């Protein structure tokens, strides 16, 4: 994504020409915006404002439509603002989009959560935790609220407490009382990833069962989906996103919002690894599957972000 011979003024000029011509030159938008990193795109937006006295994001919104617009506009948000934007729409849309809340809050680091809450407040003048509180319910809400605090321990692991934690998780899967559900989510939301790796191993030793299977057997609904997402993210975040992309592409007849959100949000974090996991796990490349289901400029934009190796084409 990072462009080495980067010239924001020249890019801004080309974008201006593409947007202000009689017909919008979408290929130019794709060539520039998908081939720059986020910080470069923000510099282009600044140069664009200086040059035309207009806001690039607004011009993109006015000239584009449908999913192609979502991709191009999405690329223009700084990462924390993009997360905030997605959460706001997931919480405040006609129906709450639980899967979007799960994808974001189960996978972000403390720092990412802190920045996203700041961005949410700045952008919408609302408190993210208050909105989660009012728009969701039950143990699903309690777990989201816990994750949104961004208080997970980092880097700390204590083997002596791993067996205790595993025992608590096992009891929570047996007894399923409100108190047990609370203990379950407290452990999964607050222990460090290093600690949880040991806890999952101990759980397997105690119960003879994988924790994901145990959660699936004992719980249901969005609470269950959220707990599983946390466990999968602790184990291997790129694998989790590969699984979510595969679901979005194949189980929902191409769930555009999910595909767009994951590609944009992970593009500068672990998209290369997600692509690798996708191919290992499903036999076909992510590039191949997007090509098969999307079309037009929308397809070109997604493929440009996804990028691919020669054998993916």
N, C-alpha and C positions, 0 to 999 in steps of 0.2 A: 504493500500500500504506500509506503514512504517513497516519495519521488525525489531523487537526488539532485537533478538540475531544476530545482523548484523556483518558479518566478510568479509570485502571487499576482503581480500587476498584469502580467501577460495572461494568466489564467482568468482573472476578473474581466479582462477585456474580451476574451473569447466567450466567456459565459454571457456577458452583456449582449454581444452580437447574436449568440444562439437564442437568447430569451426575447430579444427585442425585434428579431426579424419578423417577417410576415407569418411564416410558420416556424414554430419552435424547433430548433435543431437538436433533437434529443440525443443523437449519437455523440455530439460534442459534450453535452452534460455528463453522459456516462463516462466518456474518455477522461474527462478531468476529475469529476467528483469521486469516482470509485478508485482512481489511481493515486489519490493523495491520502495521507494519514489525517486523523481528526484535527490535530493542531495546525496542519497546513490548510485544511479547509476553513478553519476559523480565520486564518490570515487572509485567505482569498475573500472571505465575507467582508473583512475590514477594508481591503483594497477596493472591493466592489462598492461599498458604501461611500468611500472617498471619491470614487470615480463618477458614480451615477446619482449619489444622494438617495439611494434606495436600499432597502433591505433584501439581501439575496434570498433568504428563506421565504419572505413574503412573495417575491417574484416567482419562486419555484412553485409555491402553493397556487398562485393565480394562473400559471401557464400550464400546469400539469394536472393529470387526473388519475383516479383509481389507485391501484397498487404501485404503479410506477412513481406516482407522486409520493406515496408513503415511504418508498425506498430513498428517493432523492432528498426529501425533507428530513427523514430520519438521520441521514448521514451528516446533516449540518448541526445536530445537537452535540454539545460536549457529552461524554459518556454518562456522567451523573444526571445531567438534565434529560438525557434520553430515557434512562431508567425512571426518573420522576414522571416524565411525560407518559410513559407506558403504564405506570402504576395508577396515575390519575385517571386515565381512560378506563383502566380495568376496574377501578373502584366507583367511578362516577358515571360510567356508561349506563345504558338502559338496563342491562343485566351485569352483575358483577362477574368479571372474568377471572374465576378462581385460578385457572391454570397459569395465567400470566403472573399472578401474585406468587404462586408456588415457584415458577421458574426463576423469578428475580430474587425473592427473599431467601430461598433455600440455598442459593449459590453464591451470594456476594460476600466479600470479606467485611470485617468491621469497618475498615476505612471506606470501602465503597458504599456501605450502608449509611455511614455518617455523612458522606458527600451527597448522597442521593436525598437524604432528609433535608439537608440545607437547600439543595436545588428545588425540592418540592415546595418548601416554604417560600423561597424567593419567587418561584414561577407561579404558584397558585395561592399564595398567602394562606395556606392551610397546613395543619400539622399532620404528617403522614400517619402517625400512630393513632391520632383521634379519628382520622378517616377510616382506618382499618377497624377500629373499635366500633364505629357506627355502621359500617357496611358489611361486616361479616359476623359470624356468631359461633358460639360453642367452643369446643376444644380446638377447632380449626383457627378461630380468632385468637385464642390464647397463645397458640404456637406462633402464629404470624406476629403477634405483638412482641413475643419474646425475641424472635429473630430480628425484628425491626429496632430492638434496643441496641443491636450490634455489640453485645457484651461477651461474645465467645472468647474463651481463653486462647492465647496464641502461643504455639511452640512448647507448651507445658505438657508433660506426660508423667503420670505416677502409676507404675505397674501395680503397686499394692492396692490401689482403689479400683483398678479395672475390673477385677472379679466381683467386687461389691456392686459396681454399676451394672455389670452384666446380669447379676442376680435380680436387681431391681427391674431391669428391662424384661427379664423372663417372667417375673411375677406379674408385671403390668400386662403381659400378653396372656397370662392365665386368668387374671381376676377382673381386669377391665373396669374397675371402679373409677369414679371421677378423680380420686386421689392418685390412683395408679397412672391414669392418663397424664396427670400433671407432672408426676415424677419422670415419666417417659419423655415428655417434651422438654422438661428442664435439662435432662442429661443430653439429649440430642442437640439442643440449641446452645448450650453453654460450655460444654467440654471442648477442649482443643481437638483438631483433626487427629493429631498424633495420639491423644488419649483414646479417642473413639476407635481408631484402628485396633488398639489392644482390647477395648471393650467388645467390639464385634467378634474378635477371635475367641475371647472368653465365652461370649454368648453361645457361639457354635459349640464350644467344648461342653458347656453346661447342658444345653438343650438338644444337641445333635441336629440343630436346624439353623439355616441361614436366617439372619435377622429380618431381611426383606420378606422372606416367605412367612415368617412368624407374624409380622405386621399385617401382611395381606390376609392371613388366616383369621386374625383376631379383630381387625378393625375394618371400617368401610368409609366410603364417601371421601370428601376432600381432606379430612383429617388424616386418613390413611395415605392418600396420595402425597400429602405434604411430608409426612414422616419418611416415606419411601424415598422421596426426592432428596431429603437431607442425607439419608444413609448413602444413596448413590453418589451424591456430590462429594461426600467425605471420601468415598472410595476412589472415585476418578471422575472429576468434573467433565472432561471432554467426552467420556463415554456417556455420561448423563445427557449431554446436549446432542450427541449423535443419536441417542435413543429418542429424544424428544423431536428431533428433526425427522427421523424416519417415521414416527407416529404421525407427525403433522403432514407429511407428504403422502403417506399410504393409507392411514386409517380415517382421515377426515376428507378425503378427496382434495388434498392440498389445502391445508389451513394456512392461508397467506400470512395472516398476522404473526403467527408463531415463527414461520420460516424467516420472515423479514426481521423480526425482533432478534432472533438468535444470531443470524448472520451479521447484523449491524453491531449488536452489543458485544459479540465475541471476536469481531474482525481483527482487533489489535491485541487480543489476549491469547486465545488458544484455538483459533479457527483452523490453523494448519493441523493441529493434533486431532481436532474434532473430525476433520476430513479423513484423517488416517484411521481413526477408530470406526468411522462409518463404513469405510471400505472393508476393513478387517471383519467387522461384525455382520454386514449385510451383503457382502459380495459385489455390490455395485457401488460406483463412486457417487458421492453427493452431487457432483457436477452432472453426472449422467441422469440422476433422478430429477434434478431441477429441470434439466433440458427436456426431459420427457413430459413434465407436467405444466411448465409455464410457457408463455409465448411472447413474442413481440419485444418491445423495448424493456418491458418488465423482466422478461427472461434474460435479456442481455445484461441488465443491471445486476441481477442476482448472480449470474455467472461470473461477472467481472469482480464482484466482491468475494465470491467463493473461490475464484481462480481455480486452476487445476493443472495437473500434469498432462503431458502429451497423451498418455494412454487413457485419460478420462474423456477425451473428446468424442 
